[in-house]
Structures are given as C-alpha cells and as structure tokens.
C-alpha cells in the first residue's frame, strides 16, 4: 500500500522539520515548502493527499494558498488543515467557508495534529 503524501506549507523552519520527521516516522510521505508560492507549485506538481497550511507566511499566507488550491480542478479536492498562532476571526471564517477539514491553533503537539490527520484519512 502506498503511503499518503502530505504537503506542509510552513515558514518556521524548525516547526517544518519537526513535523516532517514526526509524520515520516508515522508512515507518511512528506513534501514541504517555506512559502505560499512554493506550496502552490508543489501541490500542482505532487498532488498530495493532504495539505497542512500555516496562515501567517511571507509571499501570501495560508488563506491565499487555500484559495488557489480550491480554484484549480487539479487541487480543489485536496483536504486542508489550517494551522495558526495569530488568525483573526475573519481568517478563520474564510478558511471554513473555503472548505478546510480542520483548524488547529499553535502551539499544538504533533500528536494532536496526527489525530486530526487520522480523522481525515
């Protein structure tokens, strides 16, 4: 059975690496980007089974990535988990309107994230 591929779009290099290692040890294939533009490119190229997007990032935040993913026929069905430490109510409502599967506030434990991922798969 092929492992599920997860895209992480997170500008914090330490958190991105911790998540990559944790998710790979949990049996997932992980691809990642440090910014919105790279995340969108990877989503189109790699077609992940799930995307984890940070809301606050340089070069457009997670909401802009989410919007672009939902606009494309190639990526609109990728389930999305949004992570944030600073999201406004407006961002949260917009993310929900755009159809995210889960919303998780920082700080969170990798185990909490894994629980949310397992709910989706």
N, C-alpha and C positions, 0 to 999 in steps of 0.2 A: 504494500500500500504506500502510495506517495505521501510524504509529509505535507501538511498545509503550509503555504507560503504567506508570511506576514510582512507587510511593509510598515516600518516605523519612520515617521517624519517628526524629528525632534531636534531642536537646535542645541540642547545641552549635551556635549559630547560624553560626559560621564554617565548621565542617565541613559543615553542611547546605547552605550556599550554594556551597561549593567543589564538592560532589557534584552539586548541581543544575546548575551551569554545565557541569561536565565531562560529565554524562550527556546534557544537551541538545545539546551540541556533538557527542556520539557518536550523535545521532539519536533519542533517546528523549524522550517527553513526561514531565515530572516534576511531581509534586504532593508537597507536604511538610507535615509537622506537627512542632511542637516538643515535643509531649507525647502520652502514650498515648491519652487520651480523644479528642483531635483526630484521631489516627491511625486509630482505630476508626471514627469518624464518616466520615472521608474514604474509607476502604476500602469502606464500605457505599454511599456516595454515588457514588463514581467508578469502582468496580470495577477496580482496577489489574491489570495483567498480572503484576506482581511487587511484593513489599513488602520494604524493607530496614529492619530494626528494630534500634535500639540497645537493649541490655539494661538499662543503668542510666539511668533517666529519672525526673523528677518525675511525679506523678499516675499511678503504676503503670509498671512497666518493660516492656521488650520481651517478656518471658515472658507477662505478663498480656495484652498486645495479641495475641500469638500464640495464647494460649488462647481468647480471644474470637473471633478470626478463624476458628479451627478449629471452634468451636461453632456457627457460623452457616452455613446452607446457601448463603447468598449469597456468602460469602467463604472457605469452607473449602478451596477448590481453588486459592487464590492461592499461588504459590510464595513462600517466605520465605527471605531471607538475614539471619542474625543477626550484628550487629557488637558487639564488646565490648572494653573495656580492662580490665575487672575481674571477669569472670564467674567464679563458683565452679564447681567440678566439678558440683554439683547443678544449677545453672542450665543448664550445657552438656548434661547428660544429659536434663534435662527438655525442652530445646529439640529435641534429637534425637528423643526419644520422641514429641513433638508433630508431628514430620514436617518439620522445616526442610530446605531443599535444600542450604544452605551455611552455614558458620560462619567468620567472619573476625575475627582479633584486631587491635585497634588497637595501635600505629599501622599503617596499611596505605596503600598507594598507590592512587589512583583506578584505575590500570591493573590492579592486582590484582583490585579489585572488578569492573571491566569484564570481566576473564577469567571470573570466576565467573558474572556475568550472562549472558555469551555461552554458557556451558555449559548454562544453564537454557533459553535460547531457541534 
